[in-house]
């Protein structure tokens, strides 16, 4: 049986460089304002949709499990941006937001619940 105490991780001698700064060219952002706004709208829709799902679940408007996607919206917006037209997505868990970002009417997704 080991009796030694775990050691703390080594400290960095220099601070980590920001990836955001490294990806800019001449102070310009790597994407257009329209792209950033689209991502924001996607994330906002996903968040509001998932918040409403949580409310309805608490009110027992539907049964079963309700694993929300709150806090993961940027992952899905980024994935959607990187996908090629031939890519396919299969989900099985926390999957309410996926059809939203792919353009499905939120009413249809809510009806599935």
C-alpha positions as CSV (number, residue, x, y, z in Angstrom):
1,X,0.0,0.0,0.0
2,X,1.4,3.4,-1.0
3,X,1.7,6.0,1.7
4,X,3.1,8.9,-0.4
5,X,1.0,12.0,-0.9
6,X,0.0,12.9,-4.5
7,X,1.9,15.7,-5.9
8,X,0.4,18.9,-7.4
9,X,0.6,19.3,-11.2
10,X,3.6,21.2,-12.4
11,X,3.0,24.9,-12.9
12,X,3.5,26.5,-16.3
13,X,6.4,28.9,-16.5
14,X,4.5,31.1,-19.1
15,X,0.8,31.6,-19.5
16,X,-1.0,29.6,-22.2
17,X,-1.6,31.5,-25.4
18,X,-5.2,32.4,-26.3
19,X,-6.4,30.4,-29.3
20,X,-8.7,33.1,-30.2
21,X,-5.9,35.6,-30.7
22,X,-3.8,33.0,-32.6
23,X,-6.6,32.4,-35.1
24,X,-7.1,36.1,-36.1
25,X,-5.3,37.7,-38.9
26,X,-4.4,41.3,-38.5
27,X,-7.0,41.7,-35.7
28,X,-9.8,40.5,-37.9
29,X,-12.2,37.7,-36.8
30,X,-12.0,34.5,-38.9
31,X,-15.7,34.5,-39.8
32,X,-18.2,37.0,-41.0
33,X,-20.7,38.9,-38.7
34,X,-23.5,37.0,-40.4
35,X,-21.9,33.7,-39.5
36,X,-21.6,34.7,-35.8
37,X,-25.1,35.9,-35.8
38,X,-26.4,32.7,-37.3
39,X,-24.5,30.7,-34.6
40,X,-26.0,32.9,-31.9
41,X,-29.6,32.5,-33.3
42,X,-29.1,28.7,-33.4
43,X,-27.7,28.6,-29.8
44,X,-30.5,30.9,-28.6
45,X,-33.2,28.7,-30.2
46,X,-31.7,25.6,-28.7
47,X,-31.4,27.1,-25.3
48,X,-35.0,28.5,-25.2
49,X,-36.4,25.2,-26.6
50,X,-34.6,23.1,-24.0
51,X,-35.6,25.5,-21.2
52,X,-39.2,25.0,-22.3
53,X,-38.8,21.2,-22.4
54,X,-37.5,21.3,-18.9
55,X,-40.6,23.4,-17.7
56,X,-43.0,21.0,-19.4
57,X,-41.3,18.0,-18.0
58,X,-41.5,19.4,-14.5
59,X,-45.2,20.1,-15.1
60,X,-45.5,16.4,-16.1
61,X,-46.8,17.3,-19.6
62,X,-44.8,14.3,-20.9
63,X,-43.2,11.3,-19.3
64,X,-40.1,9.3,-19.6
65,X,-36.6,10.9,-19.4
66,X,-35.7,14.4,-20.3
67,X,-32.0,14.9,-20.7
68,X,-31.5,18.5,-21.7
69,X,-28.8,20.0,-24.0
70,X,-28.4,23.2,-22.0
71,X,-24.8,24.3,-21.9
72,X,-23.8,22.4,-25.0
73,X,-25.4,24.5,-27.7
74,X,-22.0,25.8,-29.1
75,X,-20.9,22.2,-29.7
76,X,-23.8,21.6,-31.9
77,X,-23.5,24.9,-33.8
78,X,-19.9,24.2,-34.4
79,X,-20.5,20.6,-35.5
80,X,-23.2,21.8,-37.9
81,X,-20.8,24.4,-39.4
82,X,-18.2,21.7,-40.0
83,X,-20.5,19.1,-41.5
84,X,-20.4,18.4,-45.3
85,X,-23.6,17.8,-47.2
86,X,-22.8,14.1,-47.3
87,X,-22.3,13.8,-43.5
88,X,-25.0,12.1,-41.4
89,X,-25.8,12.4,-37.7
90,X,-27.2,9.7,-35.5
91,X,-28.3,10.7,-32.0
92,X,-29.7,8.8,-29.1
93,X,-29.2,11.0,-26.0
94,X,-29.8,14.7,-25.4
95,X,-31.0,14.9,-29.0
96,X,-33.8,17.5,-29.0
97,X,-31.5,20.3,-30.3
98,X,-30.0,18.4,-33.2
99,X,-33.1,18.6,-35.5
100,X,-33.5,22.3,-34.6
101,X,-30.0,23.2,-35.8
102,X,-30.6,21.2,-38.9
103,X,-33.7,23.3,-39.7
104,X,-36.6,21.2,-38.3
105,X,-39.7,23.2,-37.1
106,X,-39.5,23.4,-33.3
107,X,-43.2,22.5,-33.1
108,X,-42.5,19.2,-34.8
109,X,-39.6,18.5,-32.4
110,X,-41.8,19.4,-29.4
111,X,-44.6,17.2,-30.7
112,X,-42.2,14.2,-30.6
113,X,-41.8,14.6,-26.9
